[in-house]
């Protein structure tokens, strides 16, 4: 990984940390737990995956506008990477992997 990319990934990690540490919702829940007589130690693990994007023709990365997709009857499709990510979050998509969507 080159230095510029390494620095950007580090900045992303710092931004995630800052977002969590400054979240009023998280601070409120932590305060509630402390009022119950417990000390809170919050440790989060973030996995950041990077895949180099292959060059595609101009316009190939543009998604159709919602109105265009609705008119043509198109539904969103998922790449293998999308499905892997959703599976890591324990989200299944009906019809994409042969599993039924969880309700």
BATOR-15562 format. One record per atom (N, C-alpha, C): residue number from 1; residue in three letters; atom name; x, y, z. Coordinates in nm, 4 decimals, decimal comma, padded with zeros to 6 digits. Each point is the difference from the previous one (the first is absolute). Layout:
<pts>
{pt NUM; "ALA"; "CA"; {X; Y; Z}} ...
</pts>
This chain:
<pts>
{pt 1; "UNK"; "N"; {00,0862; -00,1171; 00,0000}} {pt 1; "UNK"; "CA"; {-00,0862; 00,1171; 00,0000}} {pt 1; "UNK"; "C"; {00,0907; 00,1231; 00,0000}} {pt 2; "UNK"; "N"; {-00,0283; 00,0955; -00,0892}} {pt 2; "UNK"; "CA"; {00,0858; 00,1177; -00,0053}} {pt 2; "UNK"; "C"; {-00,0283; 00,0937; 00,1183}} {pt 3; "UNK"; "N"; {00,0910; 00,0925; 00,0235}} {pt 3; "UNK"; "CA"; {-00,0074; 00,0884; 00,1158}} {pt 3; "UNK"; "C"; {-00,1270; 00,0848; 00,0010}} {pt 4; "UNK"; "N"; {-00,0392; 00,0520; -00,1175}} {pt 4; "UNK"; "CA"; {-00,1187; 00,0856; -00,0054}} {pt 4; "UNK"; "C"; {-00,1245; -00,0793; 00,0377}} {pt 5; "UNK"; "N"; {-00,0114; -00,1214; -00,0532}} {pt 5; "UNK"; "CA"; {-00,1143; -00,0849; 00,0311}} {pt 5; "UNK"; "C"; {00,0020; -00,0392; 00,1473}} {pt 6; "UNK"; "N"; {00,1165; -00,0316; 00,0518}} {pt 6; "UNK"; "CA"; {00,0136; -00,0357; 00,1419}} {pt 6; "UNK"; "C"; {-00,0476; 00,1157; 00,0880}} {pt 7; "UNK"; "N"; {00,0375; 00,1222; -00,0369}} {pt 7; "UNK"; "CA"; {-00,0403; 00,1177; 00,0774}} {pt 7; "UNK"; "C"; {-00,1517; 00,0195; -00,0072}} {pt 8; "UNK"; "N"; {-00,0591; -00,0220; -00,1175}} {pt 8; "UNK"; "CA"; {-00,1449; 00,0132; -00,0144}} {pt 8; "UNK"; "C"; {-00,0743; -00,1035; 00,0850}} {pt 9; "UNK"; "N"; {00,0498; -00,1227; 00,0034}} {pt 9; "UNK"; "CA"; {-00,0622; -00,1041; 00,0822}} {pt 9; "UNK"; "C"; {00,0125; 00,0374; 00,1478}} {pt 10; "UNK"; "N"; {00,1136; 00,0538; 00,0391}} {pt 10; "UNK"; "CA"; {00,0187; 00,0441; 00,1378}} {pt 10; "UNK"; "C"; {-00,0989; 00,1116; 00,0328}} {pt 11; "UNK"; "N"; {-00,0180; 00,0952; -00,0921}} {pt 11; "UNK"; "CA"; {-00,0962; 00,1081; 00,0212}} {pt 11; "UNK"; "C"; {-00,1423; -00,0544; 00,0133}} {pt 12; "UNK"; "N"; {-00,0314; -00,1025; -00,0772}} {pt 12; "UNK"; "CA"; {-00,1315; -00,0622; 00,0097}} {pt 12; "UNK"; "C"; {-00,0183; -00,0612; 00,1391}} {pt 13; "UNK"; "N"; {00,1003; -00,0701; 00,0482}} {pt 13; "UNK"; "CA"; {-00,0071; -00,0578; 00,1346}} {pt 13; "UNK"; "C"; {-00,0178; 00,1066; 00,1065}} {pt 14; "UNK"; "N"; {00,0719; 00,1097; -00,0135}} {pt 14; "UNK"; "CA"; {-00,0118; 00,1102; 00,0959}} {pt 14; "UNK"; "C"; {-00,1387; 00,0630; -00,0064}} {pt 15; "UNK"; "N"; {-00,0547; 00,0131; -00,1203}} {pt 15; "UNK"; "CA"; {-00,1344; 00,0575; -00,0152}} {pt 15; "UNK"; "C"; {-00,1060; -00,0890; 00,0641}} {pt 16; "UNK"; "N"; {00,0153; -00,1317; -00,0157}} {pt 16; "UNK"; "CA"; {-00,0929; -00,0946; 00,0627}} {pt 16; "UNK"; "C"; {00,0091; 00,0121; 00,1518}} {pt 17; "UNK"; "N"; {00,1229; 00,0024; 00,0511}} {pt 17; "UNK"; "CA"; {00,0206; 00,0133; 00,1451}} {pt 17; "UNK"; "C"; {-00,0632; 00,1288; 00,0519}} {pt 18; "UNK"; "N"; {00,0234; 00,1093; -00,0699}} {pt 18; "UNK"; "CA"; {-00,0539; 00,1292; 00,0417}} {pt 18; "UNK"; "C"; {-00,1524; -00,0005; -00,0022}} {pt 19; "UNK"; "N"; {-00,0581; -00,0602; -00,1031}} {pt 19; "UNK"; "CA"; {-00,1458; -00,0069; -00,0102}} {pt 19; "UNK"; "C"; {-00,0604; -00,0748; 00,1176}} {pt 20; "UNK"; "N"; {00,0624; -00,1114; 00,0363}} {pt 20; "UNK"; "CA"; {-00,0510; -00,0798; 00,1118}} {pt 20; "UNK"; "C"; {00,0203; 00,0731; 00,1318}} {pt 21; "UNK"; "N"; {00,1182; 00,0546; 00,0202}} {pt 21; "UNK"; "CA"; {00,0302; 00,0632; 00,1284}} {pt 21; "UNK"; "C"; {-00,0801; 00,1280; 00,0219}} {pt 22; "UNK"; "N"; {-00,0452; 00,0661; -00,1064}} {pt 22; "UNK"; "CA"; {-00,0766; 00,1236; 00,0138}} {pt 22; "UNK"; "C"; {-00,1505; -00,0207; -00,0161}} {pt 23; "UNK"; "N"; {-00,0428; -00,1242; -00,0122}} {pt 23; "UNK"; "CA"; {-00,1413; -00,0281; -00,0189}} {pt 23; "UNK"; "C"; {-00,0780; 00,0253; 00,1287}} {pt 24; "UNK"; "N"; {-00,0969; 00,0909; -00,0029}} {pt 24; "UNK"; "CA"; {-00,0813; 00,0246; 00,1199}} {pt 24; "UNK"; "C"; {-00,0806; -00,1238; 00,0404}} {pt 25; "UNK"; "N"; {-00,0437; -00,0773; -00,0976}} {pt 25; "UNK"; "CA"; {-00,0781; -00,1196; 00,0306}} {pt 25; "UNK"; "C"; {00,0853; -00,1023; 00,0761}} {pt 26; "UNK"; "N"; {00,1221; -00,0220; -00,0485}} {pt 26; "UNK"; "CA"; {00,0896; -00,0942; 00,0685}} {pt 26; "UNK"; "C"; {00,0349; 00,0533; 00,1386}} {pt 27; "UNK"; "N"; {00,0301; 00,1283; 00,0111}} {pt 27; "UNK"; "CA"; {00,0336; 00,0594; 00,1296}} {pt 27; "UNK"; "C"; {-00,1157; -00,0151; 00,0981}} {pt 28; "UNK"; "N"; {-00,1226; 00,0148; -00,0481}} {pt 28; "UNK"; "CA"; {-00,1170; -00,0143; 00,0871}} {pt 28; "UNK"; "C"; {-00,0163; -00,1407; 00,0523}} {pt 29; "UNK"; "N"; {00,0178; -00,0981; -00,0871}} {pt 29; "UNK"; "CA"; {-00,0125; -00,1402; 00,0425}} {pt 29; "UNK"; "C"; {00,1118; -00,0358; 00,0972}} {pt 30; "UNK"; "N"; {00,1220; 00,0453; -00,0265}} {pt 30; "UNK"; "CA"; {00,1129; -00,0261; 00,0903}} {pt 30; "UNK"; "C"; {-00,0284; 00,0625; 00,1370}} {pt 31; "UNK"; "N"; {-00,0538; 00,1209; 00,0007}} {pt 31; "UNK"; "CA"; {-00,0342; 00,0656; 00,1272}} {pt 31; "UNK"; "C"; {-00,1064; -00,0796; 00,0750}} {pt 32; "UNK"; "N"; {-00,0991; -00,0531; -00,0701}} {pt 32; "UNK"; "CA"; {-00,1045; -00,0820; 00,0628}} {pt 32; "UNK"; "C"; {00,0603; -00,1252; 00,0631}} {pt 33; "UNK"; "N"; {00,0938; -00,0637; -00,0695}} {pt 33; "UNK"; "CA"; {00,0650; -00,1205; 00,0529}} {pt 33; "UNK"; "C"; {00,0803; 00,0353; 00,1253}} {pt 34; "UNK"; "N"; {00,0695; 00,1123; -00,0039}} {pt 34; "UNK"; "CA"; {00,0790; 00,0427; 00,1176}} {pt 34; "UNK"; "C"; {-00,0909; 00,0281; 00,1197}} {pt 35; "UNK"; "N"; {-00,1172; 00,0578; -00,0254}} {pt 35; "UNK"; "CA"; {-00,0948; 00,0258; 00,1082}} {pt 35; "UNK"; "C"; {-00,0497; -00,1310; 00,0632}} {pt 36; "UNK"; "N"; {00,0074; -00,1082; -00,0738}} {pt 36; "UNK"; "CA"; {-00,0389; -00,1308; 00,0528}} {pt 36; "UNK"; "C"; {00,1137; -00,0649; 00,0791}} {pt 37; "UNK"; "N"; {00,1144; 00,0707; 00,0094}} {pt 37; "UNK"; "CA"; {00,1107; -00,0489; 00,0816}} {pt 37; "UNK"; "C"; {00,1058; -00,0780; -00,0750}} {pt 38; "UNK"; "N"; {00,0051; 00,0167; -00,1307}} {pt 38; "UNK"; "CA"; {00,0985; -00,0727; -00,0789}} {pt 38; "UNK"; "C"; {00,0929; 00,0972; -00,0706}} {pt 39; "UNK"; "N"; {00,1255; -00,0426; -00,0143}} {pt 39; "UNK"; "CA"; {00,0956; 00,0759; -00,0811}} {pt 39; "UNK"; "C"; {-00,0071; -00,0564; -00,1418}} {pt 40; "UNK"; "N"; {00,0110; 00,0865; -00,0963}} {pt 40; "UNK"; "CA"; {-00,0145; -00,0409; -00,1398}} {pt 40; "UNK"; "C"; {00,1347; 00,0111; -00,0700}} {pt 41; "UNK"; "N"; {00,0364; -00,1072; -00,0682}} {pt 41; "UNK"; "CA"; {00,1165; 00,0034; -00,0869}} {pt 41; "UNK"; "C"; {-00,0511; -00,0414; -00,1382}} {pt 42; "UNK"; "N"; {00,0009; 00,0918; -00,0929}} {pt 42; "UNK"; "CA"; {-00,0529; -00,0249; -00,1339}} {pt 42; "UNK"; "C"; {00,1153; -00,0162; -00,0965}} {pt 43; "UNK"; "N"; {00,0065; -00,1181; -00,0624}} {pt 43; "UNK"; "CA"; {00,1035; -00,0263; -00,0988}} {pt 43; "UNK"; "C"; {-00,0699; -00,0414; -00,1282}} {pt 44; "UNK"; "N"; {00,0295; 00,0681; -00,1057}} {pt 44; "UNK"; "CA"; {-00,0583; -00,0321; -00,1298}} {pt 44; "UNK"; "C"; {00,1100; -00,0411; -00,0955}} {pt 45; "UNK"; "N"; {-00,0318; -00,0927; -00,0872}} {pt 45; "UNK"; "CA"; {00,0951; -00,0410; -00,1029}} {pt 45; "UNK"; "C"; {-00,0606; 00,0369; -00,1345}} {pt 46; "UNK"; "N"; {00,0758; 00,0699; -00,0794}} {pt 46; "UNK"; "CA"; {-00,0451; 00,0359; -00,1344}} {pt 46; "UNK"; "C"; {00,0886; -00,0714; -00,1003}} {pt 47; "UNK"; "N"; {-00,0623; -00,0703; -00,0905}} {pt 47; "UNK"; "CA"; {00,0739; -00,0640; -00,1069}} {pt 47; "UNK"; "C"; {-00,0219; 00,0831; -00,1251}} {pt 48; "UNK"; "N"; {00,1077; 00,0475; -00,0561}} {pt 48; "UNK"; "CA"; {-00,0086; 00,0828; -00,1196}} {pt 48; "UNK"; "C"; {00,0589; -00,0800; -00,1150}} {pt 49; "UNK"; "N"; {-00,0832; -00,0335; -00,0951}} {pt 49; "UNK"; "CA"; {00,0450; -00,0759; -00,1159}} {pt 49; "UNK"; "C"; {00,0122; 00,0904; -00,1208}} {pt 50; "UNK"; "N"; {00,1054; -00,0159; -00,0736}} {pt 50; "UNK"; "CA"; {00,0214; 00,0808; -00,1197}} {pt 50; "UNK"; "C"; {00,0152; -00,0915; -00,1203}} {pt 51; "UNK"; "N"; {-00,0689; 00,0332; -00,1059}} {pt 51; "UNK"; "CA"; {00,0142; -00,0707; -00,1261}} {pt 51; "UNK"; "C"; {00,0236; 00,1033; -00,1081}} {pt 52; "UNK"; "N"; {00,1037; -00,0202; -00,0752}} {pt 52; "UNK"; "CA"; {00,0309; 00,0929; -00,1074}} {pt 52; "UNK"; "C"; {-00,1082; -00,0097; -00,1070}} {pt 53; "UNK"; "N"; {-00,0492; 00,1145; -00,0436}} {pt 53; "UNK"; "CA"; {-00,1061; 00,0052; -00,0999}} {pt 53; "UNK"; "C"; {00,0620; -00,0103; -00,1381}} {pt 54; "UNK"; "N"; {-00,0528; -00,0919; -00,0790}} {pt 54; "UNK"; "CA"; {00,0471; -00,0124; -00,1370}} {pt 54; "UNK"; "C"; {-00,0600; 00,1148; -00,0811}} {pt 55; "UNK"; "N"; {00,0791; 00,0519; -00,0924}} {pt 55; "UNK"; "CA"; {-00,0502; 00,1094; -00,0818}} {pt 55; "UNK"; "C"; {-00,1116; -00,0505; -00,0893}} {pt 56; "UNK"; "N"; {-00,1077; 00,0799; -00,0072}} {pt 56; "UNK"; "CA"; {-00,1147; -00,0339; -00,0825}} {pt 56; "UNK"; "C"; {-00,0288; 00,1180; -00,0916}} {pt 57; "UNK"; "N"; {-00,0709; -00,0237; -00,1077}} {pt 57; "UNK"; "CA"; {-00,0320; 00,1104; -00,0902}} {pt 57; "UNK"; "C"; {-00,0756; 00,1106; 00,0724}} {pt 58; "UNK"; "N"; {00,0151; 00,1223; -00,0480}} {pt 58; "UNK"; "CA"; {-00,0687; 00,1141; 00,0596}} {pt 58; "UNK"; "C"; {-00,1488; -00,0277; 00,0009}} {pt 59; "UNK"; "N"; {-00,0641; 00,0271; 00,1139}} {pt 59; "UNK"; "CA"; {-00,1436; -00,0219; 00,0128}} {pt 59; "UNK"; "C"; {-00,0357; -00,1377; 00,0509}} {pt 60; "UNK"; "N"; {00,0941; -00,0932; 00,0002}} {pt 60; "UNK"; "CA"; {-00,0309; -00,1363; 00,0449}} {pt 60; "UNK"; "C"; {-00,0254; -00,0048; 00,1495}} {pt 61; "UNK"; "N"; {00,0593; 00,0931; 00,0756}} {pt 61; "UNK"; "CA"; {-00,0169; 00,0005; 00,1442}} {pt 61; "UNK"; "C"; {-00,1236; 00,0782; 00,0439}} {pt 62; "UNK"; "N"; {-00,0625; 00,0715; -00,0924}} {pt 62; "UNK"; "CA"; {-00,1165; 00,0784; 00,0362}} {pt 62; "UNK"; "C"; {-00,1208; -00,0905; 00,0153}} {pt 63; "UNK"; "N"; {-00,0680; 00,0145; 00,1128}} {pt 63; "UNK"; "CA"; {-00,1207; -00,0797; 00,0241}} {pt 63; "UNK"; "C"; {-00,1172; 00,0671; -00,0712}} {pt 64; "UNK"; "N"; {-00,0974; -00,0788; -00,0485}} {pt 64; "UNK"; "CA"; {-00,1154; 00,0623; -00,0624}} {pt 64; "UNK"; "C"; {-00,0771; 00,0802; 00,1040}} {pt 65; "UNK"; "N"; {-00,0627; 00,1062; -00,0440}} {pt 65; "UNK"; "CA"; {-00,0811; 00,0803; 00,0907}} {pt 65; "UNK"; "C"; {-00,1180; -00,0847; 00,0444}} {pt 66; "UNK"; "N"; {-00,0473; 00,0197; 00,1248}} {pt 66; "UNK"; "CA"; {-00,1090; -00,0829; 00,0505}} {pt 66; "UNK"; "C"; {-00,1213; -00,0038; -00,0925}} {pt 67; "UNK"; "N"; {-00,0364; 00,1119; -00,0606}} {pt 67; "UNK"; "CA"; {-00,1156; 00,0021; -00,0889}} {pt 67; "UNK"; "C"; {00,0251; -00,0864; -00,1237}} {pt 68; "UNK"; "N"; {00,1225; 00,0053; -00,0540}} {pt 68; "UNK"; "CA"; {00,0339; -00,0804; -00,1168}} {pt 68; "UNK"; "C"; {-00,0045; -00,1484; 00,0326}} {pt 69; "UNK"; "N"; {00,0526; -00,0372; 00,1175}} {pt 69; "UNK"; "CA"; {00,0006; -00,1401; 00,0393}} {pt 69; "UNK"; "C"; {-00,1418; -00,0501; 00,0213}} {pt 70; "UNK"; "N"; {-00,0850; 00,0832; 00,0591}} {pt 70; "UNK"; "CA"; {-00,1382; -00,0407; 00,0247}} {pt 70; "UNK"; "C"; {-00,0754; -00,0173; -00,1314}} {pt 71; "UNK"; "N"; {00,0232; 00,0925; -00,0946}} {pt 71; "UNK"; "CA"; {-00,0691; -00,0080; -00,1281}} {pt 71; "UNK"; "C"; {00,0416; -00,1227; -00,0788}} {pt 72; "UNK"; "N"; {00,1273; -00,0374; 00,0099}} {pt 72; "UNK"; "CA"; {00,0484; -00,1139; -00,0772}} {pt 72; "UNK"; "C"; {-00,0258; -00,1325; 00,0709}} {pt 73; "UNK"; "N"; {-00,0482; 00,0074; 00,1253}} {pt 73; "UNK"; "CA"; {-00,0269; -00,1211; 00,0754}} {pt 73; "UNK"; "C"; {00,1253; -00,0628; 00,0580}} {pt 74; "UNK"; "N"; {00,1126; 00,0709; -00,0051}} {pt 74; "UNK"; "CA"; {00,1256; -00,0537; 00,0518}} {pt 74; "UNK"; "C"; {-00,0027; -00,0021; 00,1518}} {pt 75; "UNK"; "N"; {00,0608; -00,1031; 00,0566}} {pt 75; "UNK"; "CA"; {00,0208; -00,0058; 00,1436}} {pt 75; "UNK"; "C"; {00,1494; 00,0058; 00,0235}} {pt 76; "UNK"; "N"; {00,0397; 00,0433; 00,1193}} {pt 76; "UNK"; "CA"; {00,1416; 00,0069; 00,0319}} {pt 76; "UNK"; "C"; {00,0623; -00,1386; 00,0009}} {pt 77; "UNK"; "N"; {00,1234; -00,0090; -00,0439}} {pt 77; "UNK"; "CA"; {00,0721; -00,1258; 00,0069}} {pt 77; "UNK"; "C"; {00,1204; 00,0205; 00,0896}} {pt 78; "UNK"; "N"; {00,0495; -00,1081; 00,0555}} {pt 78; "UNK"; "CA"; {00,1115; 00,0066; 00,0915}} {pt 78; "UNK"; "C"; {00,1192; -00,0742; -00,0582}} {pt 79; "UNK"; "N"; {00,1177; 00,0563; 00,0214}} {pt 79; "UNK"; "CA"; {00,1223; -00,0698; -00,0396}} {pt 79; "UNK"; "C"; {00,0324; -00,1035; 00,1061}} {pt 80; "UNK"; "N"; {00,0948; -00,0876; -00,0303}} {pt 80; "UNK"; "CA"; {00,0431; -00,0992; 00,0981}} {pt 80; "UNK"; "C"; {00,0543; 00,0687; 00,1248}} {pt 81; "UNK"; "N"; {00,0682; 00,1137; -00,0185}} {pt 81; "UNK"; "CA"; {00,0530; 00,0747; 00,1139}} {pt 81; "UNK"; "C"; {-00,1136; 00,0557; 00,0846}} {pt 82; "UNK"; "N"; {-00,1055; 00,0519; -00,0658}} {pt 82; "UNK"; "CA"; {-00,1157; 00,0508; 00,0731}} {pt 82; "UNK"; "C"; {-00,0607; -00,1100; 00,0859}} {pt 83; "UNK"; "N"; {-00,0199; -00,1179; -00,0607}} {pt 83; "UNK"; "CA"; {-00,0608; -00,1120; 00,0719}} {pt 83; "UNK"; "C"; {00,0869; -00,0450; 00,1163}} {pt 84; "UNK"; "N"; {00,1319; -00,0025; -00,0209}} {pt 84; "UNK"; "CA"; {00,0916; -00,0387; 00,1075}} {pt 84; "UNK"; "C"; {-00,0096; 00,0990; 00,1160}} {pt 85; "UNK"; "N"; {-00,0037; 00,1292; -00,0321}} {pt 85; "UNK"; "CA"; {-00,0099; 00,1023; 00,1036}} {pt 85; "UNK"; "C"; {-00,1316; -00,0139; 00,0757}} {pt 86; "UNK"; "N"; {-00,1105; -00,0143; -00,0731}} {pt 86; "UNK"; "CA"; {-00,1297; -00,0143; 00,0651}} {pt 86; "UNK"; "C"; {-00,0034; -00,1249; 00,0881}} {pt 87; "UNK"; "N"; {00,0600; -00,1096; -00,0492}} {pt 87; "UNK"; "CA"; {00,0043; -00,1234; 00,0778}} {pt 87; "UNK"; "C"; {00,0797; 00,0213; 00,1287}} {pt 88; "UNK"; "N"; {00,1086; 00,0804; -00,0071}} {pt 88; "UNK"; "CA"; {00,0795; 00,0259; 00,1203}} {pt 88; "UNK"; "C"; {-00,0807; 00,0774; 00,1043}} {pt 89; "UNK"; "N"; {-00,1026; 00,0720; -00,0464}} {pt 89; "UNK"; "CA"; {-00,0898; 00,0720; 00,0902}} {pt 89; "UNK"; "C"; {-00,1218; -00,0843; 00,0369}} {pt 90; "UNK"; "N"; {00,0006; -00,1255; -00,0471}} {pt 90; "UNK"; "CA"; {-00,1092; -00,0948; 00,0212}} {pt 90; "UNK"; "C"; {-00,1295; 00,0494; -00,0637}} {pt 91; "UNK"; "N"; {00,0144; 00,0526; -00,1204}} {pt 91; "UNK"; "CA"; {-00,1148; 00,0443; -00,0794}} {pt 91; "UNK"; "C"; {-00,0048; -00,0877; -00,1233}} {pt 92; "UNK"; "N"; {-00,1161; -00,0603; -00,0250}} {pt 92; "UNK"; "CA"; {-00,0130; -00,0815; -00,1204}} {pt 92; "UNK"; "C"; {-00,0995; 00,0671; -00,0936}} {pt 93; "UNK"; "N"; {00,0176; -00,0228; -00,1276}} {pt 93; "UNK"; "CA"; {-00,0853; 00,0580; -00,1021}} {pt 93; "UNK"; "C"; {-00,0742; -00,1126; -00,0695}} {pt 94; "UNK"; "N"; {-00,1321; 00,0071; 00,0029}} {pt 94; "UNK"; "CA"; {-00,0806; -00,1041; -00,0629}} {pt 94; "UNK"; "C"; {00,0297; -00,0038; -00,1491}} {pt 95; "UNK"; "N"; {00,0237; -00,1202; -00,0516}} {pt 95; "UNK"; "CA"; {00,0233; -00,0165; -00,1427}} {pt 95; "UNK"; "C"; {00,1432; 00,0159; -00,0430}} {pt 96; "UNK"; "N"; {00,0855; 00,0601; 00,0804}} {pt 96; "UNK"; "CA"; {00,1399; 00,0216; -00,0378}} {pt 96; "UNK"; "C"; {00,0870; -00,1187; 00,0363}} {pt 97; "UNK"; "N"; {-00,0282; -00,0640; 00,1143}} {pt 97; "UNK"; "CA"; {00,0857; -00,1100; 00,0432}} {pt 97; "UNK"; "C"; {-00,0781; -00,1288; 00,0175}} {pt 98; "UNK"; "N"; {-00,1269; 00,0024; -00,0400}} {pt 98; "UNK"; "CA"; {-00,0831; -00,1174; 00,0163}} {pt 98; "UNK"; "C"; {-00,0634; -00,0064; 00,1375}} {pt 99; "UNK"; "N"; {00,0295; 00,1007; 00,0861}} {pt 99; "UNK"; "CA"; {-00,0578; 00,0039; 00,1336}} {pt 99; "UNK"; "C"; {-00,1163; 00,0971; -00,0004}} {pt 100; "UNK"; "N"; {-00,0892; -00,0169; 00,0924}} {pt 100; "UNK"; "CA"; {-00,1120; 00,0916; 00,0146}} {pt 100; "UNK"; "C"; {00,0439; 00,1182; 00,0848}} {pt 101; "UNK"; "N"; {-00,0580; 00,1156; -00,0261}} {pt 101; "UNK"; "CA"; {00,0328; 00,1206; 00,0737}} {pt 101; "UNK"; "C"; {-00,0496; -00,0133; 00,1427}} {pt 102; "UNK"; "N"; {00,0855; 00,0371; 00,0966}} {pt 102; "UNK"; "CA"; {-00,0403; -00,0054; 00,1411}} {pt 102; "UNK"; "C"; {-00,0955; 00,1136; 00,0295}} {pt 103; "UNK"; "N"; {-00,1027; -00,0280; 00,0798}} {pt 103; "UNK"; "CA"; {-00,0958; 00,1059; 00,0369}} {pt 103; "UNK"; "C"; {00,0250; 00,0480; 00,1381}} 
</pts>
